[in-house]
Amino acid sequence: MAGPGERSAIVRTCDEAEETLKLFLQGKFDEAETFVEEKARTRDKIPGAVPIFTHCHAVILFAKAGISGAEEDRKQAIDRLQEAASMAGEHIPKQGWVQSIASWGMAYFMTPSPKSADISEEELSCRIIEAEATYLSALLCFFEESVAAFFKAALLIRRALRGYKHCHGILERQGDYIGNEHDVGAVKLGFGGFSVAISMLPPKLLRLLSVLGFPSDRNAGLRAVEESLRCGGLRASVAGGLLLSYHVILPAFFSIPQEREQHVMAAECVFCLLNKQYPNSFFLSFYRGRLQRLKGDLAGSTDCFLRLDECLKLHPDSKFFKLRHAWVYELGLGYMLQLQWEDAEKYWMELKQHSIWSRAFFAYMHGVCLSMRGLPKSAADEFAKVQGLMRGTVSGRVLAEEQYVCRKVKDHALDTEEGVKSLQGQICGAEFLYLWNSFPQMPRDKLEGILRIIEEAERSVPASSNCEESKLGEGNVSFRSLQVCMDQIGVAEEAEDDMAICNLIKGTVLRELGNLDAAQACLEGLREESCFVETELFIYPMAAYERALVLINRHIEQALKDPDEAARFEFLFQAKRELTIAESFKQDYNFLWRLLGRVHAAHGAIQGLMGEEGRTSIDSTIIDCDTESDHWQDDEDLIDRKYYDATFNALQNEDTSTISFQAF
């Protein structure tokens, strides 16, 4: 162990690994990987060495897999993470057979606790690496989007959580002797990351996981992650990326418009910290582009990604060339938000040709741009390619995005010119922007452009003729006349499906523009009892969610006009009922879990407006790394029993054939 004022060998190695991560964050991907691979082959293979560089390489591969979304990258990262965890486990003392039998009898899957005697700094670092590698492996399991993968991830997360608890206890007892900024930051990041991630789950899963002992206090988790960032060290960049993802990336999927300003302010504070520690970082440029979009500055966002693409020139032979697809996607989406369909088209063409994530999805996006440009023949040809480019199953499931695009082409014959000229073909771009929750990020003039698109498409739908008066009212009814009548009746029924989508999009845009009365009028008729929807089943729950947001806005307006009315919660009670309708919709539909995440966020906003921030609908495990260690303790035997009982009950009570773990 190093003397006072000296940095130990472990700390110096972590400092060296931190410099490698800085190279990666500056866009020198191949240089960083080559360096860390060489160190892993030479330094980590020495007997007794802590596998810091092996773990650092695994983290780089994890980042690569998360950005590219490729299955082969995910498998490579999981293999490397398992190798790092195995190497670290070799340095952790194991229990004897007597202790193992006793532990098995008390709690079936308990992780061995650290010995009561003092342990070395090397053992602490290995325990942290094992817990961190297990946690990252669990996150990659969620990419499989299956029930089996979900429970596998839950088991891994629970194991990692126990490891972090043990490390926290060690730091509480021996922090003055073996604690350093790398280890302290790792433990804070671990608990904070757990709390933030789990708190984002839908309420039913959140209740289950909370009962099982998983931490779920979001505010405490965010504080812990911020403390990890301020601590500096090897995990500071990961903590910064997690905070920026929460404040900049996730709001596009899971937050409500009322929270946008809070996320923007928090993200600016994180940028101030990271700019000092990681100047000229490519990943900060990427997040800056997303932040500008969140602010509604679409031109500024596009400029950020264009500069990033220009400055960070990746060679096609680079192992990390696929990372470029991340900002190519952002450029395509950014131009679509500006309704510049022709400019967006070239980026979807590039992704369709070179991306290995989902060529079918990008072919559909190319077709959408062609359709919105008024090129039905070219659009139909592009839509016709979607089915042939499907990836098939990935880990036993079809990608949620591919499920959606394949269904749209099939249900509405978008692979024909007639289908592209139909209402569905005319509004497919606006529908995509709605499903991607893009309207809150669009300025007023672009939202008005969406309204014009919908209104023009509505005018193109022929009014249903009165079949009975024109044909059936005549004395002689031919078979051909009857067939025409039935066709017209079918068109009228399909038009109700189309009109429902138009009203959903119009209602959402009008709410964003502040016209709440008109928005309410558009959305009110989209209920199961008053509107028949045959294929676009997402309309019912999403319309209920949008009505809830209108009611929340009405409450806020009422409170601003008359502060005395702030204590009256009639609108909020109505909003809660609408959210209940949204989350209790029984039929499966596209992007189910995206909507459930937004419903969860809306419930949180209502609680805040009603002054319920101090309590939640579940019992949360509060996370604060500065508390005494006994606050981390739980009844292990009780929680283990609850865990397995609840798991089996969940499997028995759920019809797993209807569960659709859609991509977030």
ROGULO-468934 format. One record per residue (C-alpha): residue in three letters; x, y, z. Coordinates in steps of 0.25 Angstrom, whole numbers, plus 5000, padded with zeros to 4 digits. Layout:
<nodes>
alaXYZ;...
</nodes>
This chain:
<nodes>
met500050005000;ala500550144996;gly501050235007;pro500350375011;gly500350464999;glu500750354989;arg499850294978;ser499750144979;ala500050054967;ile498550034965;val498250184965;arg499350204955;thr498850094946;cys497450154947;asp498050294943;glu498650224931;ala497350164927;glu496650294928;glu497650354918;thr497250244909;leu495750274910;lys496050424907;leu496650384894;phe495350304891;leu494550424895;gln495350514886;gly495050424874;lys496350354873;phe495650214874;asp496550124867;glu497750184875;ala497050164888;glu496650024885;thr498049984880;phe498650044893;val497749984903;glu497749844896;glu499249844897;lys499249874911;ala498249774914;arg499149664907;thr500349704915;arg499949764928;asp498649694932;lys499349554929;ile500349574940;pro499949484952;gly499249564962;ala498949684953;val497649754954;pro496949744940;ile496749894939;phe497149904924;thr496349784920;his495149844927;cys495449984920;his495449914907;ala494049844910;val493549984914;ile493950034900;leu493349924893;phe492049944901;ala492050084897;lys492250044882;ala491049944883;gly490150044890;ile490350144878;ser490350044867;gly489249954871;ala489949844864;glu489649704869;glu491149654867;asp491649774874;arg490749744886;lys491249604886;gln492649644886;ala492449744897;ile491749634906;asp492849534904;arg493949644908;leu493149684920;gln492949544924;glu494449524923;ala494749644931;ala493749604942;ser494449464942;met495849514943;ala495449604954;gly494649494962;glu495949414962;his496549524972;ile495349514981;pro495449414993;lys494349304992;gln493549245003;gly493949115009;trp492948995006;val492349005021;gln492149155019;ser491549125005;ile490549025010;ala490149115022;ser489949235012;trp489149145003;gly488249105014;met487949245018;ala487849315004;tyr487949234991;phe488649324982;met489449414992;thr490749474987;pro491849444997;ser492049565006;pro493449625008;lys494149575020;ser494049665033;ala495549675033;asp496249795025;ile496449765010;ser497449815000;glu497249924990;glu497449824979;glu496249734984;leu495349854985;ser495649894971;cys495349754966;arg494049754974;ile493649884967;ile494049834953;glu493249704955;ala492049784959;glu492149884948;ala492449774937;thr491149704942;tyr490349824942;leu490749864927;ser490549724923;ala489149734929;leu488849864921;leu489249794908;cys488249684911;phe487149784909;phe487549794894;glu486949654892;glu485549714895;ser484949584900;val484349534913;ala485449434916;ala486549544914;phe485749634923;phe485849534935;lys487249504931;ala487649644932;ala486849654946;leu487649544951;leu488949604947;ile488549744952;arg488249684966;arg489549614966;ala490249744962;leu489549824972;arg489949734984;gly491349754979;tyr491249904979;lys490649894993;his491849814998;cys492849914992;his492050024999;gly492149955012;ile493649945010;leu493850085007;glu493050125019;arg493950045028;gln495350065021;gly495150185012;asp496250265019;tyr497250155016;ile496850095002;gly495850194996;asn496250274984;glu495450364974;his495350244964;asp494750144974;val493850254981;gly493350304967;ala493050164963;val492150124975;lys491450254974;leu491250234959;gly490750094961;phe489650124971;gly489250254964;gly489150184950;phe488350074957;ser487350174963;val487150254950;ala487050144941;ile486050064949;ser485250194952;met484950204937;leu484150074937;pro482650074936;pro481950074949;lys481549924950;leu482949884948;leu483449994957;arg482549934968;leu483049794966;leu484549834966;ser484349924978;val483749814986;leu484949724982;gly485949824988;phe486449904976;pro486750044978;ser485750144970;asp485850284976;arg486150364963;asn486650494970;ala487550424980;gly488150344968;leu488350474960;arg489050534972;ala489950414973;val490350414958;glu490650564959;glu491550534971;ser492250434963;leu492550534952;arg493050634961;cys493950534968;gly494750514955;gly495450384952;leu495250274942;arg493750274943;ala493450424942;ser493350424927;val492250304928;ala491550384939;gly491550514930;gly491050424918;leu489950364927;leu489450504932;leu489450564918;ser488650444912;tyr487650464923;his487450604921;val487650614906;ile487350474899;leu486250414908;pro485350544908;ala485050514893;phe484450384897;phe483950384911;ser483750524917;ile482650614915;pro482750764909;gln482550824923;glu483950764927;arg484750814915;glu485250944921;gln485750874934;his486450764925;val487150884917;met487650954929;ala488150824936;ala488850784923;glu489550924922;cys490150904936;val490650774932;phe491350824920;cys492050934928;leu492650824936;leu493050734925;asn493650844916;lys494750864926;gln495050714928;tyr494950674913;pro495150784903;asn495050754888;ser494250634891;phe493350574880;phe492350514889;leu492050654895;ser491850704881;phe490850594879;tyr490150634891;arg490150784888;gly489450754875;arg488350674883;leu488250794893;gln488050894882;arg486950814876;leu486250794890;lys486350954891;gly485550954877;asp486851014870;leu486750914858;ala487750984849;gly488750994861;ser488550844863;thr488850814849;asp490050904849;cys490650834861;phe490550694854;leu491050744841;arg492250804848;leu492450674855;asp492350594842;glu493350684836;cys494350684847;leu494350544851;lys494650474838;leu494650324840;his495350234830;pro494350124824;asp495350024829;ser495250064843;lys494649964853;phe493850094858;phe493350144845;lys491950094848;leu491950204860;arg491750304849;his490350254846;ala489950314859;trp490050454854;val489650414840;tyr488350374846;glu488250504854;leu488450584842;gly487350504834;leu486350524846;gly486750674848;tyr486450704833;met485150634835;leu484750724847;gln485050844838;leu484150774827;gln485250774817;trp484950644812;glu485950644800;asp487150684809;ala486750564819;glu486650464808;lys488150454805;tyr488450414819;trp487350304819;met487950254806;glu489350244812;leu488850174824;lys488050074816;gln489250034808;his490250024820;ser489550014833;ile489449874839;trp488449904849;ser487149914840;arg487249934826;ala485749914825;phe485450034834;phe486350124826;ala485750084813;tyr484350114819;met484950254823;his485450274809;gly484150244804;val483450344814;cys484350454809;leu483950424794;ser482550414797;met482550544805;arg483250604793;gly482050564784;leu482850454776;pro481850334777;lys482450244767;ser483850254774;ala483250244788;ala482450114784;asp483750054778;glu484550084791;phe483350034800;ala483349904792;lys484749874797;val484449884812;gln483949734813;gly485249684806;leu486149754815;met485549704828;arg486649654837;gly485749544842;thr485749514857;val486849574866;ser487049484879;gly485649424876;arg484949554873;val484649644861;leu485149794864;ala483949884868;glu484349984857;glu484249874846;gln482949824852;tyr482349964850;val482949994836;cys482549854831;arg481149864836;lys480950004830;val481349964816;lys480549834817;asp479249894823;his479250024814;ala479849964801;leu480950074801;asp481649984791;thr480750034780;glu480550174775;glu479050164779;gly479450144793;val480550254793;lys479450344788;ser478450304799;leu478350384812;gln479350294819;gly480350314808;gln480150464809;ile480350474824;cys481350364827;gly482450474830;ala481550544840;glu481150414846;phe482650374848;leu482950504854;tyr481850484864;leu482250344868;trp483650394870;asn483050504880;ser483750614871;phe482650714872;pro483150774885;gln484450804878;met483950874866;pro483751024865;arg482351084862;asp482551104847;lys482850954845;leu481750914854;glu480851004845;gly481450924833;ile480950794839;leu479550844841;arg479550884826;ile480050744822;ile478950684830;glu477850784824;glu478350754810;ala478250604812;glu476850614818;arg476350694806;ser476850584797;val475950484803;pro474650474796;ala473350494804;ser472550364806;ser471350364797;asn470050324801;cys469950184795;glu468550154800;glu467950274793;ser468750264780;lys468650114778;leu467850034787;gly466750134786;glu466550094772;gly465549984768;asn466549904760;val467849874767;ser468949814759;phe470049724765;arg471049824760;ser470349934767;leu470249854780;gln471749834779;val472049974777;cys471150014789;met471949914797;asp473249964793;gln472850104797;ile472450054810;gly473749994812;val474450124808;ala473650204818;glu474050104829;glu475550114825;ala475350264825;glu474950264840;asp476350194842;asp477050304834;met476250424840;ala476650374854;ile478050384851;cys477850524845;asn477150564858;leu478150504867;ile479350584860;lys478550714859;gly478150704874;thr479550684878;val480050804869;leu478950894874;arg479350864888;glu480750894885;leu480251024879;gly479451064891;asn478051044885;leu477550954896;asp476050964892;ala476350924878;ala477250814882;gln476250754892;ala475150754881;cys476050674872;leu476450574883;glu475150554890;gly474550474879;leu475650374879;arg475050274889;glu474750124887;glu473250144889;ser473150254879;cys474250234868;phe474550104861;val475950074858;glu476349944851;thr477849944849;glu478450074856;leu478150024870;phe479250114876;ile478250234874;tyr477350194886;pro478350194897;met479250314891;ala477950394889;ala477650374904;tyr479150414907;glu478950544899;arg477650574905;ala478350564919;leu479450664914;val478350764910;leu477750754924;ile479050774931;asn479250904922;arg477850944926;his478150934941;ile479451014939;glu478751124931;gln477751134942;ala478751144953;leu479451254945;lys478251334944;asp477751314958;pro478651264968;asp477551224977;glu477051124967;ala478451054968;ala477850974980;arg476750914971;phe477150794964;glu475950764955;phe476750764943;leu477850674949;phe476850574954;gln476250564940;ala477650554934;lys477950434944;arg476750364938;glu477150384924;leu478550334928;thr477850204934;ile477150184920;ala478450194913;glu479250094922;ser478149994923;phe477849984908;lys477849834906;gln478249804892;asp479649804887;tyr480149914878;asn481349984873;phe482250054882;leu481550014895;trp482750034904;arg483050174899;leu481650214902;leu481650154916;gly482950224919;arg482250354915;val481050324924;his481950294935;ala482650434933;ala481250494933;his480850434946;gly482050494952;ala481750634947;ile480350624953;gln480950584966;gly481850704966;leu480650794962;met479850734974;gly480950754984;glu481250604985;glu482750614982;gly483050554996;arg482250434994;thr482150334983;ser481250214979;ile482250114984;asp483250104995;ser484550154989;thr485950104994;ile486650244996;ile488050244991;asp489050334997;cys490550294997;asp490850385009;thr489850315018;glu490250215028;ser490550075023;asp489350015031;his488450085022;trp488849995011;gln488549875018;asp487249795015;asp486649665020;glu487349575009;asp486649455012;leu485249525011;ile485649594999;asp486149464992;arg484849394995;lys484049514990;tyr484849524978;tyr484549384973;asp483149374978;ala482849504970;thr483649454958;phe482849334957;asn481549404960;ala481749504949;leu482049394939;gln480749314943;asn479849444943;glu480349504930;asp480049454916;thr481449454911;ser480949434897;thr480449584897;ile481649644904;ser482349734894;phe483649784899;gln483849894889;ala485149974886;phe485250094894;
</nodes>
